């Protein structure tokens, strides 16, 4: 590597490692593998351009933010959902449920939240996770039928849940330094999973409407 300019500041191995907050052996390995630019002096010492270290540090921060984004979203979404539930206790689908039914609904919501977090974090199991989301949607739809909720109220509950999750994602850039593309990917995946849930709920009601005897 050649010096970038006459005014470039050069750091020793230990100085650069300290700036990146990593061990010198880690930085030495990265440099030897070509992961970060390095200059080898005639005496065999490694020297790192300060500008390269700063750029590398920013890239690592961006990668960390993207990797932790689903968990940050999930933590904030749980808080936001509880707040919205407390602020709007008059929702029709809430007032019609007794304590036991509310607990069952809450447990399904927690399962769905965990599944959503998994879906955002692991792209390798997309089909399996969507199948699980479909199953949760059907469970919820069947419970709503047992609770004698009309389809509109059943969907109001799932839409309420969806809106709080989407709203949380929309406000993430205000609280976390993330790139717009990363947040857009997050929103699209949330939509994809919750669309599966909504359709599964409607599917259950459709089955009952075409075969009324299935209620008995």
Backbone as CSV, one residue per row, in Angstrom:
resi,resn,N_x,N_y,N_z,CA_x,CA_y,CA_z,C_x,C_y,C_z
1,UNK,0.852,-1.199,0.000,0.000,0.000,0.000,0.883,1.242,0.000
2,UNK,0.520,2.225,-0.819,1.280,3.454,-0.910,0.619,4.540,-0.069
3,UNK,1.408,5.462,0.500,0.810,6.562,1.258,-0.202,7.315,0.406
4,UNK,-1.340,7.700,1.024,-2.411,8.355,0.283,-2.115,9.825,0.046
5,UNK,-1.384,10.475,0.956,-1.034,11.880,0.766,0.108,12.216,1.706
6,UNK,0.721,13.385,1.459,1.846,13.799,2.301,1.392,14.124,3.714
7,UNK,0.123,14.430,3.868,-0.374,14.816,5.189,-1.053,13.657,5.921
8,UNK,-1.049,12.466,5.331,-1.691,11.309,5.953,-1.005,10.968,7.272
9,UNK,-1.808,10.687,8.293,-1.255,10.271,9.579,-1.181,8.750,9.604
10,UNK,-0.019,8.241,10.006,0.183,6.791,10.022,0.251,6.292,11.463
11,UNK,-0.400,5.166,11.688,-0.491,4.593,13.031,0.247,3.274,13.097
12,UNK,0.837,3.019,14.249,1.475,1.730,14.465,0.394,0.668,14.685
13,UNK,0.798,-0.589,14.738,-0.149,-1.684,14.963,-0.916,-1.482,16.269
14,UNK,-0.207,-1.162,17.329,-0.860,-1.001,18.630,-1.774,0.223,18.656
15,UNK,-1.356,1.304,18.001,-2.184,2.513,17.964,-3.475,2.276,17.195
16,UNK,-3.350,1.603,16.049,-4.539,1.328,15.233,-5.485,0.369,15.962
17,UNK,-4.909,-0.641,16.620,-5.741,-1.602,17.358,-6.480,-0.913,18.492
18,UNK,-5.791,0.010,19.150,-6.426,0.748,20.248,-7.565,1.623,19.718
19,UNK,-7.384,2.204,18.554,-8.428,3.052,17.974,-9.650,2.227,17.579
20,UNK,-9.410,0.979,17.149,-10.511,0.091,16.768,-11.066,-0.684,17.958
21,UNK,-10.396,-0.551,19.109,-10.802,-1.257,20.327,-10.767,-2.770,20.136
22,UNK,-9.705,-3.270,19.526,-9.515,-4.697,19.328,-8.086,-5.064,19.750
23,UNK,-7.813,-6.368,19.871,-6.472,-6.820,20.240,-5.540,-6.703,19.030
24,UNK,-4.269,-6.484,19.300,-3.296,-6.324,18.204,-3.221,-7.567,17.331
25,UNK,-3.413,-8.756,17.927,-3.341,-9.994,17.135,-4.501,-10.058,16.136
26,UNK,-5.648,-9.517,16.542,-6.806,-9.499,15.635,-6.533,-8.588,14.454
27,UNK,-6.007,-7.398,14.726,-5.707,-6.461,13.646,-4.603,-7.015,12.753
28,UNK,-3.601,-7.646,13.355,-2.519,-8.234,12.562,-3.087,-9.291,11.603
29,UNK,-4.024,-10.109,12.097,-4.625,-11.156,11.255,-5.444,-10.542,10.133
30,UNK,-6.225,-9.500,10.453,-7.025,-8.842,9.422,-6.127,-8.247,8.338
31,UNK,-5.041,-7.619,8.777,-4.122,-7.000,7.811,-3.466,-8.066,6.935
32,UNK,-3.032,-9.163,7.548,-2.376,-10.237,6.798,-3.315,-10.907,5.812
33,UNK,-4.616,-10.897,6.130,-5.610,-11.511,5.245,-6.138,-10.528,4.205
34,UNK,-5.674,-9.274,4.266,-6.112,-8.281,3.300,-7.448,-7.644,3.613
35,UNK,-7.930,-7.817,4.850,-9.224,-7.245,5.229,-9.139,-5.740,5.472
36,UNK,-7.938,-5.254,5.757,-7.747,-3.832,5.994,-6.406,-3.421,5.388
37,UNK,-6.314,-2.265,4.700,-5.061,-1.841,4.068,-3.947,-1.649,5.099
38,UNK,-2.731,-2.050,4.732,-1.592,-1.927,5.626,-0.338,-1.614,4.808
39,UNK,0.562,-0.855,5.401,1.855,-0.545,4.789,2.940,-1.228,5.624
40,UNK,3.797,-1.985,4.962,4.908,-2.641,5.648,6.167,-1.813,5.406
41,UNK,6.772,-1.338,6.470,7.972,-0.506,6.359,9.166,-1.371,5.994
42,UNK,10.283,-0.741,5.536,11.492,-1.511,5.237,11.969,-2.328,6.433
43,UNK,11.648,-1.886,7.625,12.051,-2.632,8.814,11.081,-3.737,9.195
44,UNK,10.003,-3.916,8.390,9.054,-4.998,8.638,7.915,-4.635,9.586
45,UNK,7.751,-3.361,9.894,6.687,-2.931,10.803,5.427,-2.568,10.022
46,UNK,4.289,-2.869,10.597,3.006,-2.532,9.970,2.614,-1.100,10.327
47,UNK,2.156,-0.375,9.313,1.669,0.980,9.524,0.299,1.104,8.846
48,UNK,-0.607,1.786,9.532,-1.980,1.914,9.045,-2.336,3.388,8.885
49,UNK,-2.936,3.725,7.737,-3.373,5.094,7.515,-4.556,5.395,8.431
50,UNK,-4.492,6.535,9.070,-5.564,6.925,9.989,-6.913,6.979,9.274
51,UNK,-6.911,7.445,8.023,-8.163,7.528,7.261,-8.748,6.141,7.013
52,UNK,-7.868,5.138,6.770,-8.338,3.765,6.565,-8.930,3.201,7.855
53,UNK,-8.289,3.493,8.967,-8.780,3.004,10.256,-10.139,3.628,10.577
54,UNK,-10.283,4.918,10.333,-11.555,5.594,10.591,-12.669,5.032,9.719
55,UNK,-12.339,4.809,8.443,-13.343,4.263,7.522,-13.724,2.835,7.922
56,UNK,-12.740,2.036,8.292,-12.980,0.656,8.695,-13.840,0.615,9.964
57,UNK,-13.561,1.512,10.902,-14.334,1.574,12.152,-15.788,1.919,11.864
58,UNK,-16.024,2.849,10.938,-17.399,3.232,10.591,-18.129,2.069,9.927
59,UNK,-17.433,1.333,9.062,-18.046,0.178,8.396,-18.443,-0.879,9.418
60,UNK,-17.585,-1.089,10.424,-17.905,-2.063,11.475,-19.113,-1.603,12.281
61,UNK,-19.206,-0.318,12.571,-20.367,0.202,13.309,-21.645,0.011,12.504
62,UNK,-21.568,0.257,11.191,-22.745,0.083,10.342,-23.188,-1.370,10.308
63,UNK,-22.214,-2.281,10.205,-22.535,-3.709,10.173,-23.154,-4.152,11.490
64,UNK,-22.629,-3.637,12.593,-23.177,-3.988,13.903,-24.599,-3.492,14.042
65,UNK,-24.841,-2.273,13.560,-26.191,-1.708,13.644,-27.176,-2.536,12.841
66,UNK,-26.767,-2.972,11.642,-27.646,-3.781,10.799,-27.900,-5.133,11.441
67,UNK,-26.857,-5.743,12.014,-27.000,-7.057,12.636,-27.923,-7.010,13.840
68,UNK,-27.879,-5.919,14.596,-28.687,-5.824,15.808,-30.039,-5.161,15.569
69,UNK,-30.286,-4.715,14.342,-31.509,-3.995,14.038,-32.773,-4.775,14.394
70,UNK,-32.890,-6.072,14.021,-34.112,-6.800,14.377,-34.378,-6.831,15.882
71,UNK,-33.323,-7.012,16.687,-33.521,-7.056,18.132,-33.921,-5.693,18.674
72,UNK,-33.306,-4.634,18.146,-33.673,-3.281,18.562,-35.140,-3.033,18.243
73,UNK,-35.541,-3.419,17.015,-36.935,-3.253,16.618,-37.860,-4.036,17.540
74,UNK,-37.512,-5.297,17.829,-38.372,-6.149,18.657,-38.538,-5.565,20.056
75,UNK,-37.464,-5.086,20.642,-37.536,-4.503,21.989,-38.467,-3.288,22.003
76,UNK,-38.297,-2.417,21.008,-39.120,-1.211,20.958,-40.562,-1.541,20.589
77,UNK,-40.752,-2.550,19.738,-42.103,-2.926,19.329,-42.898,-3.486,20.509
78,UNK,-42.255,-4.275,21.370,-42.933,-4.814,22.546,-43.403,-3.682,23.455
79,UNK,-42.534,-2.703,23.668,-42.893,-1.557,24.524,-44.047,-0.778,23.900
80,UNK,-43.941,-0.528,22.592,-44.965,0.252,21.899,-46.315,-0.464,21.910
81,UNK,-46.297,-1.786,21.729,-47.538,-2.560,21.722,-48.230,-2.485,23.077
82,UNK,-47.445,-2.648,24.157,-48.035,-2.561,25.503,-48.639,-1.175,25.742
83,UNK,-47.927,-0.150,25.316,-48.421,1.218,25.513,-49.724,1.438,24.764
84,UNK,-49.777,0.968,23.529,-50.985,1.149,22.730,-52.157,0.379,23.324
85,UNK,-51.893,-0.813,23.845,-52.951,-1.612,24.477,-53.490,-0.899,25.705
86,UNK,-52.604,-0.296,26.480,-53.024,0.418,27.695,-53.773,1.703,27.364
87,UNK,-53.373,2.350,26.269,-53.980,3.623,25.900,-55.317,3.449,25.184
88,UNK,-55.553,2.244,24.635,-56.784,2.006,23.869,-57.480,0.732,24.349
89,UNK,-57.873,0.682,25.620,-58.511,-0.527,26.156,-59.933,-0.737,25.633
90,UNK,-60.467,0.265,24.927,-61.854,0.176,24.469,-61.984,-0.530,23.120
91,UNK,-60.875,-1.059,22.585,-60.945,-1.755,21.309,-62.003,-2.867,21.384
92,UNK,-62.895,-2.981,20.375,-63.970,-3.977,20.414,-63.469,-5.395,20.652
93,UNK,-62.384,-5.745,19.998,-61.879,-7.110,20.142,-61.276,-7.358,21.519
94,UNK,-61.028,-6.276,22.293,-60.565,-6.427,23.671,-61.735,-6.517,24.648
95,UNK,-62.734,-5.678,24.430,-63.856,-5.621,25.368,-64.680,-6.895,25.342
96,UNK,-64.639,-7.646,24.247,-65.424,-8.866,24.133,-64.732,-10.079,24.753
97,UNK,-63.489,-9.921,25.170,-62.725,-11.069,25.670,-62.654,-11.070,27.191
98,UNK,-62.770,-12.269,27.777,-62.593,-12.386,29.222,-61.106,-12.514,29.530
99,UNK,-60.766,-12.621,30.811,-59.367,-12.644,31.227,-58.605,-13.809,30.608
100,UNK,-59.224,-14.984,30.590,-58.573,-16.172,30.034,-58.313,-16.012,28.541
101,UNK,-59.306,-15.470,27.826,-59.155,-15.282,26.381,-58.078,-14.250,26.074
102,UNK,-58.011,-13.196,26.887,-56.973,-12.180,26.688,-55.585,-12.781,26.882
103,UNK,-55.462,-13.661,27.880,-54.161,-14.295,28.133,-53.769,-15.182,26.955
104,UNK,-54.731,-15.918,26.422,-54.456,-16.771,25.260,-54.020,-15.926,24.068
105,UNK,-54.732,-14.803,23.859,-54.382,-13.900,22.762,-52.996,-13.305,22.969
106,UNK,-52.684,-12.969,24.211,-51.367,-12.402,24.524,-50.256,-13.395,24.214
107,UNK,-50.475,-14.664,24.559,-49.470,-15.692,24.297,-49.244,-15.883,22.803
108,UNK,-50.336,-15.855,22.032,-50.192,-15.958,20.575,-49.410,-14.765,20.026
109,UNK,-49.687,-13.575,20.587,-48.966,-12.382,20.165,-47.476,-12.487,20.447
110,UNK,-47.121,-13.056,21.606,-45.715,-13.234,21.946,-45.053,-14.225,20.988
111,UNK,-45.778,-15.289,20.662,-45.234,-16.258,19.691,-44.984,-15.593,18.348
112,UNK,-45.949,-14.787,17.933,-45.817,-14.110,16.641,-44.669,-13.106,16.655
113,UNK,-44.492,-12.412,17.778,-43.390,-11.466,17.886,-42.045,-12.195,17.778
114,UNK,-41.928,-13.321,18.473,-40.693,-14.106,18.400,-40.443,-14.625,17.000
115,UNK,-41.515,-15.053,16.337,-41.399,-15.557,14.974,-40.982,-14.439,14.020
116,UNK,-41.538,-13.253,14.231,-41.179,-12.107,13.390,-39.703,-11.759,13.553
117,UNK,-39.237,-11.769,14.798,-37.818,-11.490,15.056,-36.935,-12.521,14.362
118,UNK,-37.340,-13.785,14.428,-36.576,-14.839,13.761,-36.580,-14.629,12.252
119,UNK,-37.723,-14.227,11.714,-37.849,-14.010,10.272,-36.952,-12.867,9.810
120,UNK,-36.822,-11.855,10.643,-35.986,-10.700,10.299,-34.501,-11.030,10.403
121,UNK,-34.174,-11.985,11.268,-32.770,-12.278,11.559,-32.196,-13.404,10.718
122,UNK,-33.043,-14.315,10.243,-32.552,-15.524,9.565,-33.282,-15.723,8.250
123,UNK,-32.607,-15.400,7.160,-33.225,-15.518,5.837,-33.186,-16.942,5.308
124,UNK,-32.422,-17.830,5.953,-32.252,-19.190,5.449,-33.466,-20.075,5.729
125,UNK,-34.327,-19.671,6.669,-35.482,-20.496,7.039,-36.790,-19.793,6.686
126,UNK,-36.754,-19.033,5.625,-37.903,-18.206,5.248,-39.180,-19.019,5.090
127,UNK,-39.124,-20.118,4.317,-40.317,-20.913,4.039,-40.873,-21.527,5.318
128,UNK,-39.997,-22.041,6.150,-40.425,-22.683,7.402,-41.093,-21.668,8.319
129,UNK,-40.495,-20.494,8.431,-41.040,-19.460,9.316,-42.388,-18.970,8.815
130,UNK,-42.538,-18.823,7.498,-43.824,-18.399,6.948,-44.902,-19.456,7.191
131,UNK,-44.518,-20.721,7.165,-45.464,-21.792,7.495,-45.919,-21.679,8.941
132,UNK,-44.977,-21.370,9.827,-45.323,-21.193,11.244,-46.238,-19.988,11.427
133,UNK,-45.983,-18.911,10.675,-46.834,-17.726,10.752,-48.247,-18.056,10.285
134,UNK,-48.343,-18.853,9.243,-49.651,-19.293,8.737,-50.378,-20.105,9.806
135,UNK,-49.643,-20.948,10.499,-50.236,-21.775,11.555,-50.760,-20.906,12.704
136,UNK,-49.966,-19.899,13.086,-50.404,-18.992,14.156,-51.649,-18.219,13.718
137,UNK,-51.676,-17.792,12.468,-52.839,-17.084,11.943,-54.090,-17.942,12.001
138,UNK,-53.951,-19.213,11.676,-55.099,-20.125,11.725,-55.536,-20.357,13.177
139,UNK,-54.568,-20.499,14.071,-54.919,-20.668,15.489,-55.710,-19.469,15.986
140,UNK,-55.241,-18.303,15.626,-55.911,-17.084,16.054,-57.313,-17.002,15.445
141,UNK,-57.425,-17.334,14.163,-58.724,-17.316,13.501,-59.709,-18.279,14.145
142,UNK,-59.242,-19.472,14.486,-60.110,-20.461,15.128,-60.552,-19.999,16.512
143,UNK,-59.634,-19.360,17.241,-59.993,-18.839,18.565,-61.023,-17.726,18.441
144,UNK,-60.844,-16.866,17.463,-61.799,-15.770,17.266,-63.184,-16.312,16.944
145,UNK,-63.242,-17.421,16.187,-64.527,-18.044,15.911,-65.149,-18.565,17.203
146,UNK,-64.323,-19.183,18.049,-64.809,-19.699,19.333,-65.292,-18.562,20.233
147,UNK,-64.648,-17.406,20.104,-65.044,-16.245,20.912,-66.221,-15.498,20.276
148,UNK,-66.699,-15.997,19.128,-67.835,-15.416,18.402,-67.552,-13.986,17.941
149,UNK,-66.304,-13.747,17.588,-65.952,-12.438,17.023,-66.231,-12.452,15.524
150,UNK,-66.862,-11.419,14.994,-67.008,-11.339,13.533,-65.632,-11.152,12.894
151,UNK,-65.561,-11.443,11.620,-64.280,-11.353,10.918,-63.692,-9.949,11.011
152,UNK,-64.524,-8.926,10.929,-64.006,-7.557,10.987,-63.257,-7.292,12.286
153,UNK,-63.808,-7.783,13.419,-63.144,-7.555,14.698,-61.892,-8.419,14.834
154,UNK,-61.945,-9.625,14.280,-60.759,-10.487,14.299,-59.614,-9.824,13.544
155,UNK,-59.941,-9.228,12.402,-58.908,-8.554,11.612,-58.479,-7.238,12.249
156,UNK,-59.401,-6.582,12.966,-59.022,-5.350,13.659,-57.892,-5.629,14.650
157,UNK,-57.974,-6.750,15.343,-56.934,-7.096,16.317,-55.602,-7.343,15.636
158,UNK,-55.599,-8.110,14.545,-54.344,-8.399,13.856,-53.790,-7.154,13.172
159,UNK,-54.700,-6.280,12.688,-54.245,-5.025,12.065,-53.678,-4.083,13.119
160,UNK,-54.288,-4.062,14.301,-53.769,-3.253,15.407,-52.332,-3.691,15.733
161,UNK,-52.129,-4.998,15.805,-50.798,-5.551,16.073,-49.834,-5.163,14.961
162,UNK,-50.295,-5.305,13.722,-49.457,-4.970,12.574,-49.072,-3.493,12.582
163,UNK,-50.044,-2.623,12.859,-49.786,-1.182,12.829,-48.725,-0.773,13.847
164,UNK,-48.775,-1.374,15.049,-47.783,-1.013,16.062,-46.387,-1.461,15.640
165,UNK,-46.289,-2.630,14.996,-44.979,-3.120,14.546,-44.428,-2.241,13.426
166,UNK,-45.293,-1.882,12.483,-44.860,-1.044,11.367,-44.482,0.349,11.858
167,UNK,-45.284,0.895,12.764,-44.993,2.235,13.282,-43.656,2.263,14.011
168,UNK,-43.371,1.193,14.753,-42.087,1.101,15.439,-40.938,1.128,14.430
169,UNK,-41.079,0.358,13.358,-40.033,0.314,12.332,-39.867,1.666,11.655
170,UNK,-40.982,2.354,11.422,-40.911,3.665,10.762,-40.169,4.694,11.604
171,UNK,-40.256,4.547,12.929,-39.607,5.516,13.820,-38.183,5.109,14.201
172,UNK,-37.742,3.928,13.765,-36.392,3.488,14.129,-35.301,4.461,13.706
173,UNK,-35.351,5.010,12.480,-34.276,5.930,12.069,-34.130,7.133,12.986
174,UNK,-35.196,7.480,13.727,-35.105,8.617,14.641,-34.302,8.268,15.896
175,UNK,-34.279,6.957,16.223,-33.640,6.522,17.460,-32.334,5.756,17.240
176,UNK,-32.167,5.190,16.050,-30.998,4.361,15.756,-30.406,4.824,14.431
177,UNK,-29.079,4.886,14.360,-28.424,5.301,13.111,-28.403,4.117,12.150
178,UNK,-29.383,4.079,11.245,-29.444,3.007,10.259,-29.650,3.610,8.877
179,UNK,-29.254,2.848,7.869,-29.427,3.287,6.500,-30.881,3.070,6.066
180,UNK,-31.440,3.952,5.231,-32.833,3.797,4.770,-33.089,2.438,4.117
181,UNK,-32.081,1.905,3.384,-32.277,0.622,2.712,-32.493,-0.501,3.725
182,UNK,-31.748,-0.448,4.843,-31.892,-1.480,5.869,-33.279,-1.427,6.495
183,UNK,-33.769,-0.226,6.739,-35.098,-0.090,7.331,-36.185,-0.503,6.341
184,UNK,-35.967,-0.244,5.058,-36.924,-0.648,4.037,-37.015,-2.171,3.972
185,UNK,-35.868,-2.852,4.052,-35.870,-4.317,4.059,-36.638,-4.838,5.273
186,UNK,-36.436,-4.183,6.412,-37.131,-4.570,7.635,-38.642,-4.466,7.445
187,UNK,-39.101,-3.343,6.909,-40.532,-3.125,6.702,-41.126,-4.151,5.739
188,UNK,-40.411,-4.444,4.684,-40.917,-5.400,3.704,-41.082,-6.786,4.303
189,UNK,-40.130,-7.189,5.147,-40.199,-8.522,5.739,-41.300,-8.594,6.803
190,UNK,-41.474,-7.521,7.550,-42.581,-7.483,8.514,-43.905,-7.623,7.770
191,UNK,-44.048,-6.876,6.672,-45.270,-6.942,5.875,-45.514,-8.339,5.332
192,UNK,-44.466,-8.960,4.827,-44.612,-10.288,4.227,-45.115,-11.302,5.248
193,UNK,-44.535,-11.270,6.441,-44.941,-12.232,7.458,-46.358,-11.960,7.950
194,UNK,-46.698,-10.696,8.197,-48.022,-10.379,8.729,-49.116,-10.533,7.678
195,UNK,-48.783,-10.370,6.403,-49.742,-10.675,5.342,-50.138,-12.145,5.408
196,UNK,-49.165,-12.990,5.687,-49.425,-14.430,5.812,-50.393,-14.705,6.960
197,UNK,-50.202,-13.990,8.068,-51.082,-14.161,9.226,-52.503,-13.706,8.901
198,UNK,-52.648,-12.527,8.300,-53.974,-11.989,7.972,-54.732,-12.934,7.041
199,UNK,-54.045,-13.436,6.037,-54.692,-14.330,5.076,-55.113,-15.637,5.736
200,UNK,-54.330,-16.103,6.695,-54.677,-17.342,7.398,-55.929,-17.153,8.248
201,UNK,-56.057,-15.983,8.879,-57.265,-15.679,9.665,-58.486,-15.689,8.749
202,UNK,-58.385,-14.984,7.628,-59.503,-14.930,6.677,-59.810,-16.315,6.124
203,UNK,-58.792,-17.118,5.945,-58.956,-18.481,5.430,-59.847,-19.312,6.355
204,UNK,-59.617,-19.191,7.657,-60.426,-19.929,8.638,-61.884,-19.507,8.548
205,UNK,-62.134,-18.203,8.509,-63.516,-17.708,8.428,-64.172,-18.146,7.115
206,UNK,-63.388,-18.171,6.057,-63.923,-18.588,4.767,-64.343,-20.050,4.804
207,UNK,-63.544,-20.869,5.490,-63.881,-22.295,5.608,-65.183,-22.485,6.377
208,UNK,-65.377,-21.700,7.431,-66.619,-21.800,8.203,-67.821,-21.339,7.381
209,UNK,-67.617,-20.303,6.563,-68.742,-19.773,5.777,-69.155,-20.732,4.672
210,UNK,-68.199,-21.499,4.134,-68.520,-22.442,3.063,-68.965,-23.780,3.616
211,UNK,-68.676,-24.037,4.901,-69.081,-25.292,5.522,-69.553,-25.016,6.948
212,UNK,-70.755,-24.496,7.106,-71.258,-24.118,8.433,-71.246,-25.266,9.434
213,UNK,-71.349,-26.502,8.964,-71.371,-27.637,9.888,-70.059,-27.817,10.612
214,UNK,-68.968,-27.191,10.084,-67.660,-27.338,10.730,-67.609,-26.633,12.059
215,UNK,-68.609,-25.784,12.363,-68.642,-25.101,13.644,-69.112,-26.029,14.750
216,UNK,-69.723,-27.116,14.377,-70.311,-28.001,15.373,-69.411,-29.209,15.582
